[in-house]
């Protein structure tokens, strides 16, 4: 019999036996037995972290009945009515345990609970960083060691050369993630309002076939607060400086949305440095509508555009489930400075390279999404048609943030494209 079956049977038995109480005026009333807290407590523990936690609680109750009952009835039974979700609950307990210096199996139980309820590795690692400011570095270091050992043991991929570091460009710093490895490196350029971590699901898949690098665009992520973006050409110049610092000759440049616009401008400005180009959920022509996102944010704040942005980027069911990519995009959006946001949208509104596409003499993948409400298939097909070696592919389902929402399908297309480019380059 499963733990759920045991708990449900116990629940039915207890709830069916109400307790009779006598009020001050002598009348009788009925209430659920006090052990209903135990039933709810065990149910919450199993829902939160699975049978291991309920088993641990029941063993504790055998060793110390008073303490065990207190934790089940009050620690978990009271949690049955909390407005805090299981993911937040697990991560909160993890923060407390790390602060206390407890890296025993309790930490593993709540780590598994957090992952079970949708927390990402990035969120958990960031949690330990935040805790270090309150608990001190030694306890946080011990915590991340215990957490990392458990998390990385489940990886389906192995990136021994992965390095994340801050690189100084001439007027700002940017965060760079580099898998290292062989072959012509793929440079991944993120969407507007995001940062280099938007590629977290695609990155390891691509890195399995060769070197991959992602970085934060000016005005985004750790490059927020840099001198404002002047144009897409300005961002292409930043990329040139970065690959020169990294001592890269030719690159494959893949960009999503805003990053796709930057990738096109870079390819046109520095054709000798590009082996192939992938334009994902992007366009080759700007629109005045995009500039209104700058003026509206300046008038009412970036937060005023949050709802429509999220609805434009993701499927309704993904938003309803509040999946990691929605939480991540929402957090990035809310952290954006108005100045950075407005400058980026003005640069995107000025996108104008459709007439120059025939100049691109390298293989080009144009990857669209059937459900993309921003860069629709009708908007993206002309980009492929305008390139001499353009290839149009469409994901269904496929949304504007497909590299996060449909990462497996997007990775498959990008890997297949990279394989074709590798094969043609070796001829």
Phi, psi and omega per residue, in radians:
X1 nan 2.391 -3.114
X2 -1.323 2.879 3.086
X3 -1.085 -0.657 3.131
X4 -1.104 -0.722 3.131
X5 -1.101 -0.741 3.126
X6 -1.079 -0.807 -3.113
X7 -1.148 -0.749 -3.123
X8 -1.145 -0.656 3.108
X9 -1.137 -0.740 3.129
X10 -1.128 -0.689 -3.137
X11 -1.079 -0.821 -3.131
X12 -1.069 -0.695 -3.119
X13 -1.149 -0.759 -3.101
X14 -1.250 -0.753 -3.073
X15 -1.184 -0.450 -3.126
X16 -1.342 -0.119 -3.120
X17 -2.045 1.439 -3.138
X18 -1.219 2.722 3.099
X19 -1.690 2.306 3.119
X20 -1.554 2.247 3.093
X21 -2.151 2.637 3.115
X22 -1.873 2.203 -3.111
X23 -1.427 3.089 -3.095
X24 -1.117 -0.541 -3.124
X25 -1.532 0.097 3.051
X26 1.641 -0.131 3.132
X27 -1.366 2.796 -3.137
X28 -1.829 2.549 3.108
X29 -2.422 2.951 -3.107
X30 -2.153 2.540 3.063
X31 -2.515 2.754 3.073
X32 -1.175 2.545 3.138
X33 -1.035 2.621 -3.087
X34 -1.054 -0.381 -3.108
X35 -1.348 0.010 3.042
X36 -1.055 -0.512 3.088
X37 -1.094 -0.615 3.110
X38 -1.135 -0.783 3.141
X39 -1.049 -0.859 3.137
X40 -1.142 -0.644 -3.139
X41 -1.102 -0.802 3.117
X42 -1.168 -0.642 3.088
X43 -1.098 -0.798 3.141
X44 -1.116 -0.720 -3.134
X45 -1.075 -0.776 -3.135
X46 -1.202 -0.695 3.124
X47 -1.129 -0.645 -3.121
X48 -1.247 -0.920 -2.929
X49 -2.291 0.077 3.071
X50 1.538 -3.073 -3.014
X51 -1.137 -0.440 -3.130
X52 -1.090 -0.731 -3.133
X53 -1.175 -0.767 3.134
X54 -1.126 -0.651 3.105
X55 -1.121 -0.742 3.111
X56 -1.084 -0.705 -3.138
X57 -1.154 -0.711 -3.131
X58 -1.207 -0.608 3.058
X59 -1.160 -0.708 3.102
X60 -1.087 -0.698 -3.139
X61 -1.097 -0.601 3.103
X62 -1.208 -0.648 -3.127
X63 -1.337 -0.700 -3.114
X64 -2.483 1.547 -3.033
X65 -0.955 -0.740 -3.088
X66 -1.134 -0.815 3.141
X67 -1.155 -0.751 3.130
X68 -1.052 -0.804 3.129
X69 -1.097 -0.696 -3.119
X70 -1.076 -0.781 -3.138
X71 -1.173 -0.752 -3.123
X72 -1.169 -0.854 -3.052
X73 -1.266 -0.812 -3.014
X74 -1.700 -0.740 -3.134
X75 -1.189 -0.745 -3.109
X76 -1.859 -0.643 3.118
X77 -1.049 -0.720 3.106
X78 -1.205 -0.489 3.129
X79 -1.192 -0.236 -3.127
X80 -1.103 -0.371 -3.095
X81 -1.947 0.208 -3.120
X82 -1.376 2.671 3.095
X83 -1.538 -0.059 3.138
X84 -1.408 2.258 -3.137
X85 -1.262 2.908 -3.097
X86 -1.099 -0.679 -3.136
X87 -1.096 -0.824 3.140
X88 -1.142 -0.680 3.124
X89 -1.046 -0.869 -3.113
X90 -1.083 -0.744 -3.103
X91 -1.226 -0.592 3.079
X92 -1.104 -0.782 3.127
X93 -1.140 -0.681 3.082
X94 -1.008 -0.763 3.137
X95 -1.083 -0.724 3.129
X96 -1.134 -0.780 -3.118
X97 -1.098 -0.749 3.121
X98 -1.129 -0.713 3.115
X99 -1.072 -0.620 3.122
X100 -1.399 -0.178 -3.100
X101 1.459 0.305 -3.107
X102 -1.627 1.845 3.105
X103 -2.007 0.478 -3.138
X104 -1.397 -2.858 -3.098
X105 -1.095 -0.356 3.089
X106 -1.051 -0.742 3.130
X107 -1.091 -0.690 3.127
X108 -1.134 -0.676 3.129
X109 -1.052 -0.792 -3.095
X110 -1.365 -0.482 2.999
X111 -1.077 -0.841 3.118
X112 -1.071 -0.644 3.115
X113 -1.138 -0.759 3.136
X114 -1.076 -0.785 3.132
X115 -1.151 -0.687 3.133
X116 -1.023 -0.629 -3.067
X117 -1.751 0.385 2.921
X118 1.754 0.012 3.091
X119 -1.168 2.495 3.125
X120 -1.664 2.838 3.088
X121 -1.050 -0.680 3.133
X122 -1.079 -0.759 3.123
X123 -1.087 -0.703 -3.110
X124 -1.221 -0.721 3.096
X125 -1.127 -0.713 3.093
X126 -1.111 -0.578 3.096
X127 -1.042 -0.778 -3.129
X128 -1.150 -0.560 3.087
X129 -1.146 -0.759 3.126
X130 -1.143 -0.708 -3.124
X131 -1.077 -0.590 -3.088
X132 -1.038 -0.502 3.118
X133 -1.226 -0.323 -3.120
X134 -1.936 -0.640 -3.063
X135 -1.700 -0.236 -3.094
X136 1.651 2.699 -3.067
X137 -1.095 -0.760 -3.074
X138 -0.983 -0.802 -3.130
X139 -1.193 -0.648 3.120
X140 -1.171 -0.676 3.104
X141 -1.087 -0.787 3.108
X142 -1.087 -0.668 3.136
X143 -1.139 -0.827 -3.101
X144 -1.184 -0.549 3.081
X145 -1.095 -0.803 3.141
X146 -1.149 -0.701 -3.116
X147 -1.208 -0.811 -3.072
X148 -1.078 -0.700 -3.128
X149 -1.034 -0.704 -3.127
X150 -1.313 -0.742 -3.098
X151 -1.169 -0.857 -3.031
X152 -1.234 -0.352 3.108
X153 -1.171 -0.384 -3.105
X154 -1.656 -0.039 -3.110
X155 -1.092 2.444 3.030
X156 -1.562 -0.066 -3.129
X157 -2.260 2.838 -3.125
X158 -2.377 2.039 -3.121
X159 -2.133 1.338 -3.060
X160 -1.126 -0.420 -3.102
X161 -1.648 0.058 -3.073
X162 -1.033 2.269 -3.134
X163 -2.386 2.381 3.076
X164 -2.132 2.116 -3.094
X165 -2.615 2.797 3.090
X166 -1.626 2.254 3.129
X167 -2.024 2.383 -3.122
X168 -1.606 2.058 2.955
X169 -1.584 -3.080 -2.967
X170 -1.172 -0.472 -3.131
X171 -2.298 0.116 3.083
X172 -2.885 2.931 3.073
X173 -1.801 2.665 3.071
X174 -2.435 2.579 3.082
X175 -1.512 2.297 -3.112
X176 -2.165 2.276 3.021
X177 -1.901 2.178 -3.016
X178 -2.314 2.093 3.133
X179 -1.360 -0.333 -2.957
X180 1.015 -3.019 -3.080
X181 2.012 -3.086 -3.018
X182 -1.605 2.921 3.011
X183 1.521 3.045 3.074
X184 -1.159 2.180 -3.077
X185 -1.258 2.518 2.992
X186 -1.620 2.206 3.037
X187 -1.742 2.136 3.139
X188 -1.759 2.187 -3.116
X189 -2.027 2.159 -2.982
X190 -1.401 3.024 -3.138
X191 -1.407 2.873 3.091
X192 -1.087 2.374 3.139
X193 1.468 -0.256 3.134
X194 -1.635 -2.877 2.992
X195 -2.577 -2.970 -3.016
X196 -1.106 -0.304 -3.110
X197 -1.357 -0.105 3.092
X198 -1.136 -0.314 -3.127
X199 -1.586 0.210 -2.940
X200 -1.067 -0.479 3.119
X201 -1.509 -0.564 -3.106
X202 -1.453 -0.622 -3.042
X203 -0.887 -0.953 -3.090
X204 -1.145 -0.521 3.115
X205 -1.160 -0.800 3.126
X206 -1.198 -0.638 -3.100
X207 -1.161 -0.359 3.077
X208 -1.174 -0.266 -3.118
X209 -1.964 0.107 -3.136
X210 2.586 -3.121 -3.032
X211 -1.174 2.419 3.118
X212 -2.364 2.430 -3.138
X213 -2.358 2.314 2.991
X214 -2.202 2.727 -3.093
X215 -2.665 2.908 3.121
X216 -1.581 2.175 3.053
X217 -1.167 2.688 3.033
X218 -0.850 2.276 3.127
X219 1.491 0.087 -3.093
X220 -2.319 2.665 3.075
X221 0.937 -2.255 -3.139
X222 -1.380 -0.003 3.040
X223 -1.766 0.210 3.013
X224 -1.129 2.529 3.125
X225 1.504 -0.023 3.042
X226 -1.179 2.849 3.010
X227 -0.882 2.425 -2.949
X228 -1.067 2.593 3.080
X229 -1.132 2.264 3.127
X230 -1.621 -0.617 -3.058
X231 -2.976 3.030 3.046
X232 -1.167 -0.554 3.068
X233 -1.119 -0.625 3.089
X234 -1.065 -0.747 3.125
X235 -1.215 -0.580 3.065
X236 -1.137 -0.648 3.090
X237 -1.137 -0.679 3.079
X238 -1.040 -0.758 -3.134
X239 -1.122 -0.702 3.100
X240 -1.048 -0.758 3.123
X241 -1.096 -0.705 -3.125
X242 -1.115 -0.838 -3.082
X243 -1.234 -0.446 3.034
X244 -1.192 -0.725 3.094
X245 -1.082 -0.658 -3.136
X246 -1.418 -0.006 3.111
X247 1.035 0.762 3.111
X248 -1.718 2.450 3.103
X249 -1.582 -1.498 3.078
X250 -1.693 2.642 3.125
X251 -2.362 2.752 2.849
X252 -1.711 2.189 -3.051
X253 -2.002 2.087 -3.117
X254 -2.054 2.201 -3.137
X255 -2.294 2.496 3.123
X256 -1.914 2.223 3.087
X257 0.997 -2.050 3.066
X258 -0.914 -0.720 3.109
X259 -1.117 -0.561 3.079
X260 -1.163 -0.617 3.074
X261 -1.164 -0.768 3.103
X262 -1.060 -0.746 -3.125
X263 -1.070 -0.695 3.105
X264 -1.147 -0.769 3.142
X265 -1.117 -0.672 3.123
X266 -1.132 -0.763 -3.113
X267 -1.088 -0.696 3.137
X268 -1.264 -0.622 -3.093
X269 -1.391 -0.576 -3.040
X270 -2.330 1.080 -3.042
X271 -1.060 -0.485 -3.123
X272 -1.228 -0.232 -3.103
X273 -1.749 -0.041 -3.023
X274 -2.010 2.242 3.050
X275 -1.631 -0.636 3.120
X276 -2.708 2.839 -3.082
X277 -2.360 2.328 3.006
X278 -2.125 2.151 3.137
X279 -1.898 1.971 -3.026
X280 -1.989 2.124 3.072
X281 0.875 0.860 -3.090
X282 -2.444 -3.054 -3.082
X283 -2.423 3.077 3.052
X284 -2.028 0.047 -3.129
X285 -2.414 2.317 3.121
X286 -1.436 -3.082 -3.117
X287 -2.661 2.563 3.138
X288 -1.056 -0.500 3.124
X289 -0.981 -0.629 -3.099
X290 -1.122 -0.587 -3.138
X291 -1.211 -0.471 3.116
X292 -1.144 -0.406 3.083
X293 -1.214 -0.447 3.041
X294 -1.311 -0.868 -3.071
X295 -1.182 -0.633 3.124
X296 -1.178 -0.682 3.101
X297 -1.159 -0.681 3.109
X298 -1.132 -0.560 -3.128
X299 -1.452 -0.663 -2.978
X300 -2.182 -0.015 -3.124
X301 1.649 2.671 -3.124
X302 -1.116 -0.608 -3.120
X303 -0.993 -0.518 -3.100
X304 -1.150 -0.300 -3.138
X305 -1.807 0.061 -3.030
X306 -1.089 -0.898 -3.042
X307 -1.039 -0.835 -3.100
X308 -1.177 -0.556 3.112
X309 -1.146 -0.861 -3.137
X310 -1.065 -0.721 -3.134
X311 -1.180 -0.523 3.130
X312 -1.336 -0.510 -3.008
X313 -1.532 -0.556 -2.947
X314 -2.243 2.817 3.046
X315 -1.216 2.578 -3.138
X316 -0.966 -0.689 -3.111
X317 -1.211 -0.541 3.089
X318 -1.197 -0.699 3.086
X319 -1.132 -0.759 -3.121
X320 -1.078 -0.634 3.128
X321 -1.407 -0.135 3.141
X322 0.906 0.865 -3.101
X323 -1.220 2.934 -2.967
X324 -0.980 -0.665 -3.081
X325 -1.181 -0.535 3.078
X326 -1.242 -0.782 3.106
X327 -1.073 -0.748 -3.134
X328 -1.113 -0.846 -3.123
X329 -1.098 -0.697 3.122
X330 -1.105 -0.734 3.138
X331 -1.144 -0.759 3.117
X332 -1.075 -0.784 -3.129
X333 -1.021 -0.800 -3.074
X334 -1.229 -0.428 -3.140
X335 -1.482 -0.175 -3.083
X336 -1.144 2.361 2.997
X337 -1.386 2.499 -3.130
X338 -0.972 -0.736 -3.092
X339 -1.079 -0.785 -3.132
X340 -1.162 -0.775 -3.135
X341 -1.045 -0.861 -3.089
X342 -1.122 -0.739 3.135
X343 -1.093 -0.697 -3.136
X344 -1.149 -0.772 -3.135
X345 -1.187 -0.575 3.088
X346 -1.189 -0.662 3.084
X347 -1.128 -0.738 -3.133
X348 -1.174 -0.654 3.138
X349 -1.104 -0.495 -3.115
X350 -1.526 0.072 3.111
X351 -0.929 2.184 -3.102
X352 -2.753 1.441 3.116
X353 -2.334 0.184 -3.104
X354 -1.020 -0.717 -3.104
X355 -1.258 -0.251 -3.103
X356 -1.764 -0.026 -3.103
X357 -0.994 -0.630 3.107
X358 -1.057 -0.303 3.106
X359 -1.265 -0.355 -3.099
X360 -1.318 2.068 -3.021
X361 -1.936 0.360 3.135
X362 -2.061 2.859 3.082
X363 -1.040 2.384 -3.110
X364 -2.260 2.184 3.008
X365 -1.791 2.189 3.042
X366 -1.918 1.947 -3.039
X367 -1.928 1.943 -3.092
X368 -1.909 2.918 3.091
X369 -2.171 2.330 -3.108
X370 -1.012 -0.649 -3.094
X371 -1.692 0.204 -3.139
X372 -1.222 2.091 -3.118
X373 -1.564 -0.124 -3.132
X374 -1.802 -1.183 3.091
X375 -1.711 1.410 -3.065
X376 -1.176 2.810 3.073
X377 -0.935 -0.674 3.132
X378 -1.105 -0.580 3.112
X379 -1.300 -0.618 -3.013
X380 -1.497 -0.495 -3.096
X381 -1.001 -0.716 3.131
X382 -1.052 -0.475 3.100
X383 -1.135 -0.799 3.106
X384 -1.126 -0.724 -3.113
X385 -1.183 -0.489 -3.105
X386 -1.390 -0.276 -3.109
X387 -1.659 2.397 -3.116
X388 -0.993 -0.699 -3.117
X389 -2.025 0.657 -3.111
X390 -1.366 2.532 3.137
X391 -2.365 2.151 -3.115
X392 -1.754 2.270 3.069
X393 -2.320 2.565 -3.088
X394 -2.336 2.254 3.087
X395 -1.622 2.379 3.054
X396 -2.460 1.875 0.082
X397 -1.304 2.598 3.088
X398 -2.725 2.200 -3.079
X399 -2.035 -3.133 -3.103
X400 -1.086 -0.634 3.117
X401 -1.767 0.809 -3.054
X402 -1.039 -0.517 -3.120
X403 -1.202 -0.274 3.027
X404 -1.831 -0.698 -3.026
X405 -1.508 -0.556 3.065
X406 -2.210 1.029 -2.991
X407 -1.157 -0.596 -3.110
X408 -1.176 -0.821 -3.139
X409 -1.135 -0.725 3.116
X410 -1.120 -0.746 3.123
X411 -1.069 -0.733 3.141
X412 -1.038 -0.768 -3.136
X413 -1.154 -0.752 -3.113
X414 -1.192 -0.687 3.099
X415 -1.142 -0.725 3.131
X416 -1.116 -0.706 3.100
X417 -1.107 -0.786 3.136
X418 -1.081 -0.680 3.130
X419 -1.118 -0.735 3.124
X420 -1.135 -0.698 3.130
X421 -1.158 -0.737 3.094
X422 -1.023 -0.749 -3.108
X423 -1.152 -0.746 -3.123
X424 -1.231 -0.533 -3.140
X425 -1.246 -0.434 -3.091
X426 -1.501 -0.121 -3.119
X427 -1.285 nan nan
